[in-house]
Amino acid sequence: MNTATPVTPVRARKKQNKLVRFLNSKKVVPFVFISPFVLSLLLFTVYPAIQGVIMSFQSVLPGQVEFIGMSNYERVFNPTFYRAVSNTTAYVVLTVLILTIVPMVLAVILNSKHVRFRTLFRASLFIPALTSTIVGGMIFRFMFSEQQGAVANQLIGLFGSEPLKWMFTPWAAIGLMVLLACWRWIGVNILYFLAALQNVPDEMYEAAEIDGATRWQRFRFITMPMLKPIIIFVSTITIINGFRMFEESYVFWAVGSPGNIGLSIAAYIYQQGIQQNDMGFGAALGVVLMLIIFVISIIYLIATGTFKKGDR
């Protein structure tokens, strides 16, 4: 007859101490701290991405999943997709230019010692980022509605212009989405540039001023090179977020814009995958969008010399 050896309190404490020492060891602690991030990354990013790629090769209907090979990808390149790419590209180019140049200039101005109430201006510029895009978009819809009493139509009426149908005019449609994005994110980018400006030594400006450099020359040859890393960072995240843009399109045209003048790639994915219940085709569009973002981001980072060791 076998009898189990009783676990004494001393042995239990020894096992507990070994476990504590193991978890507190320098080799294990880093993995313990990063484990929540790794698990969330695997669960909410890697797994959905893999499932999305698999789904792009399937026809997904309620209660029916069928493998159809490359059929979904053969349908991707159509006139509607090209229109969505065109709209999104125009949106990305405009937002990158505005959300990089304007915040940089404003940050330099706000960083000047001659500007009063700098803290107040910084706080007020950051407030739009705390506002939901949907809430801000509803306000913009009222301001730029086709009615004669809309704020935008009243302003252009002061110059003798007729009321415009802002949300039904191609050039104005892109402008509305760009304006909403810039209104929301320009304050955040200003803070990025302000933080970077704190690392520029005042001695460099003083030496340049003694040598007779003008304000433009100091900005061009001191400020701009010192801000290069943050310029690349801001423009890169603007490119990525620009191609992923959905809310700015949805808030103005929830059921679809006339002639697809405000259709973005992400909105096209939503339209096909959710509204049309064509999940396989929507997943294929998502994979193509992911590849577009990846390729453009890599090309841009290579072109700006980010991967060069000499620029460190």
C-alpha positions in Angstrom: 0.0 0.0 0.0 1.5 3.3 -1.2 1.2 6.3 1.1 1.7 9.8 -0.1 4.4 11.9 1.6 2.7 14.7 3.4 3.7 18.2 2.3 5.0 20.0 5.3 4.7 23.8 5.7 8.5 24.0 5.4 8.5 22.3 2.0 5.6 24.5 0.8 7.4 27.6 1.8 10.6 26.4 -0.1 8.5 25.8 -3.2 6.9 29.2 -2.9 10.3 30.8 -2.4 11.7 29.1 -5.5 8.7 30.5 -7.5 9.2 34.0 -6.2 13.0 33.9 -6.9 12.2 32.6 -10.4 9.8 35.4 -11.1 12.1 38.0 -9.7 15.1 36.9 -11.6 16.6 39.4 -14.1 16.0 36.9 -17.0 12.3 36.4 -16.3 11.1 39.8 -15.1 11.4 41.6 -18.5 9.2 38.8 -20.0 6.7 39.1 -17.2 6.3 42.9 -17.8 6.0 42.6 -21.6 3.7 39.6 -21.5 0.4 41.7 -21.4 1.5 43.6 -24.5 2.6 40.5 -26.3 -0.7 38.7 -25.5 -2.8 41.6 -26.5 -0.8 42.0 -29.7 -1.2 38.4 -30.6 -4.9 38.3 -29.7 -6.1 41.6 -31.1 -3.7 42.2 -34.0 -1.8 39.2 -35.3 -4.7 36.7 -35.0 -7.3 39.0 -36.7 -4.7 39.8 -39.4 -4.1 36.1 -40.1 -7.9 35.4 -40.1 -8.4 38.4 -42.5 -5.9 37.0 -45.0 -7.5 33.6 -44.8 -11.0 35.1 -45.2 -9.8 37.0 -48.3 -9.6 33.7 -50.1 -13.1 32.6 -49.1 -16.7 33.4 -49.8 -18.2 34.1 -46.5 -22.0 33.9 -46.2 -24.2 33.3 -43.1 -23.6 29.7 -42.2 -21.6 29.0 -45.4 -17.8 29.4 -45.9 -16.3 28.4 -49.2 -12.7 28.6 -50.5 -12.7 30.4 -53.8 -9.0 31.1 -54.4 -8.0 34.4 -55.9 -11.6 35.3 -57.0 -11.9 38.1 -54.5 -8.6 39.7 -55.5 -9.6 39.6 -59.2 -12.6 41.8 -58.3 -10.6 44.3 -56.3 -9.3 46.4 -59.2 -12.4 48.0 -60.5 -13.5 51.7 -61.2 -14.9 52.2 -57.7 -11.7 51.0 -56.1 -9.6 53.3 -58.3 -11.9 56.2 -57.3 -11.4 55.3 -53.6 -7.6 55.2 -54.1 -7.7 58.5 -55.9 -9.7 60.2 -53.1 -7.6 58.7 -50.4 -4.3 59.7 -52.1 -5.5 63.3 -52.5 -6.5 63.3 -48.8 -3.1 61.9 -47.7 -1.1 64.4 -49.8 -3.0 67.3 -48.4 -3.0 66.2 -44.8 0.7 65.4 -44.8 1.5 68.8 -46.2 -0.8 70.7 -43.8 -0.3 68.6 -40.7 3.5 68.8 -41.0 4.3 72.3 -42.2 1.6 74.3 -40.3 2.2 72.7 -36.9 6.0 73.1 -37.3 5.6 76.8 -38.0 3.1 77.3 -35.2 5.3 75.4 -32.8 8.3 77.7 -33.6 6.1 80.7 -33.0 4.7 79.4 -29.7 8.2 78.5 -28.6 9.3 82.1 -28.9 9.8 84.0 -25.7 8.0 87.0 -27.2 4.6 85.2 -27.3 2.4 85.9 -24.4 0.0 83.3 -22.9 1.9 80.4 -24.5 0.5 77.9 -22.1 -3.1 79.0 -22.9 -2.5 78.7 -26.6 -1.0 75.2 -26.3 -3.9 73.9 -24.2 -6.5 75.4 -26.5 -4.9 73.9 -29.6 -5.0 70.5 -28.0 -8.7 70.5 -27.1 -10.0 69.4 -30.6 -8.0 66.1 -30.2 -10.1 65.3 -27.2 -13.3 65.6 -29.3 -14.7 62.7 -31.1 -14.5 62.8 -34.9 -18.2 62.0 -35.1 -19.1 64.9 -32.8 -16.8 67.3 -34.6 -18.0 66.0 -38.0 -21.6 66.7 -37.1 -20.7 70.4 -36.3 -18.9 70.6 -39.6 -21.9 69.2 -41.4 -24.1 72.0 -40.0 -21.4 74.6 -40.9 -21.0 73.4 -44.5 -24.6 72.3 -45.3 -26.1 73.3 -48.6 -28.6 75.7 -46.9 -28.1 79.4 -47.5 -28.0 80.0 -43.7 -25.0 77.7 -43.2 -22.0 79.4 -41.7 -19.8 78.7 -44.7 -22.3 79.9 -47.2 -22.9 83.1 -45.2 -19.1 83.7 -45.3 -18.7 83.3 -49.0 -22.0 85.3 -49.4 -20.1 88.3 -48.0 -17.9 88.2 -51.2 -20.9 88.0 -53.5 -20.7 84.2 -54.1 -23.7 82.0 -54.5 -24.3 79.3 -51.8 -22.4 76.0 -52.5 -23.4 72.4 -52.0 -20.2 71.6 -50.2 -20.9 67.9 -49.6 -22.0 67.4 -53.2 -19.0 69.1 -55.0 -15.9 66.9 -55.7 -13.2 69.4 -54.7 -15.1 70.6 -51.7 -15.8 67.0 -50.5 -12.0 66.3 -50.2 -11.5 69.7 -48.6 -14.1 69.0 -45.9 -12.4 65.7 -44.9 -9.0 67.4 -44.9 -10.3 70.3 -42.9 -11.9 68.1 -40.3 -8.7 66.0 -39.9 -6.5 69.1 -39.6 -8.8 70.7 -37.1 -8.6 67.6 -34.9 -4.9 66.7 -35.2 -3.0 70.0 -35.7 -2.8 70.6 -31.9 -1.3 67.2 -31.3 1.4 67.7 -33.9 2.2 71.1 -32.5 3.0 69.4 -29.2 5.3 66.9 -30.9 7.2 69.8 -32.5 7.2 71.8 -29.3 8.7 68.9 -27.4 11.4 68.5 -30.1 12.2 72.2 -30.0 13.2 71.9 -26.3 16.2 69.8 -27.4 17.6 72.5 -29.6 20.4 74.3 -27.6 19.9 78.1 -27.3 23.7 78.5 -27.8 23.3 77.5 -31.4 20.9 80.3 -32.1 23.0 82.7 -30.2 26.1 81.8 -32.1 24.3 82.1 -35.4 22.9 85.5 -34.4 26.4 86.7 -33.6 27.5 85.5 -37.0 24.8 87.7 -38.6 22.3 84.9 -39.6 18.8 86.1 -40.2 15.7 84.5 -38.7 15.1 82.5 -41.9 18.6 81.3 -42.0 18.5 80.2 -38.3 15.2 78.4 -39.0 16.6 76.7 -42.2 20.0 75.7 -41.0 19.4 75.1 -37.3 15.7 74.4 -36.6 14.9 72.3 -39.6 17.8 69.9 -39.3 17.2 69.5 -35.6 13.5 68.7 -36.2 14.2 66.2 -39.0 13.4 63.1 -36.8 10.1 64.5 -35.6 9.2 65.7 -39.1 9.7 62.1 -40.4 7.7 60.7 -37.5 4.8 63.1 -37.9 4.6 62.7 -41.7 4.8 58.9 -41.4 2.0 58.5 -39.0 0.0 61.0 -41.0 0.5 58.9 -44.1 -0.6 55.7 -42.3 -3.6 57.3 -40.7 -4.5 59.0 -44.0 -4.8 55.7 -45.9 -6.7 54.2 -42.9 -9.1 57.2 -42.9 -12.8 56.2 -42.4 -14.6 58.4 -39.9 -14.0 61.6 -41.8 -15.8 60.0 -44.8 -18.5 58.3 -42.8 -19.5 61.3 -40.8 -20.3 63.3 -44.0 -21.8 60.5 -46.1 -22.9 57.6 -44.0 -24.9 55.9 -46.8 -22.5 56.8 -49.6 -21.4 60.0 -51.3 -22.9 61.0 -54.7 -20.6 59.7 -57.4 -18.3 58.3 -54.7 -16.7 61.8 -54.4 -16.0 61.2 -50.7 -15.3 57.4 -50.8 -12.1 56.3 -49.1 -10.5 52.9 -49.2 -11.5 52.1 -45.7 -15.0 53.3 -46.4 -15.1 51.1 -49.4 -14.1 48.1 -47.2 -16.9 48.9 -44.8 -19.4 49.4 -47.7 -18.6 46.0 -49.2 -17.8 43.9 -46.1 -20.5 45.2 -43.7 -23.2 46.9 -45.7 -23.2 44.5 -48.7 -22.3 41.5 -46.4 -19.5 40.5 -48.7 -16.9 39.7 -46.0 -14.5 37.8 -48.3 -14.2 40.7 -50.8 -14.0 43.2 -47.9 -11.1 41.1 -46.4 -9.3 41.2 -49.8 -9.6 44.9 -49.9 -8.2 45.1 -46.4 -5.2 43.0 -47.4 -4.6 45.2 -50.4 -4.8 48.4 -48.2 -2.4 46.9 -45.7 0.1 46.2 -48.6 -0.3 49.8 -49.9 0.4 51.3 -46.5 3.4 49.0 -45.9 5.0 49.7 -49.3 4.5 53.4 -49.2 5.7 53.7 -45.6 8.9 51.7 -46.4 9.6 53.7 -49.6 9.1 57.0 -47.7 11.4 55.9 -44.8 14.1 54.8 -47.2 13.8 58.1 -49.2 14.1 60.2 -46.0 17.2 58.2 -44.9 15.7 56.8 -41.8 17.4 53.4 -42.2 20.9 54.9 -42.7 23.2 54.5 -39.8 24.9 57.8 -40.5 21.7 59.7 -39.6 21.5 58.4 -36.1 
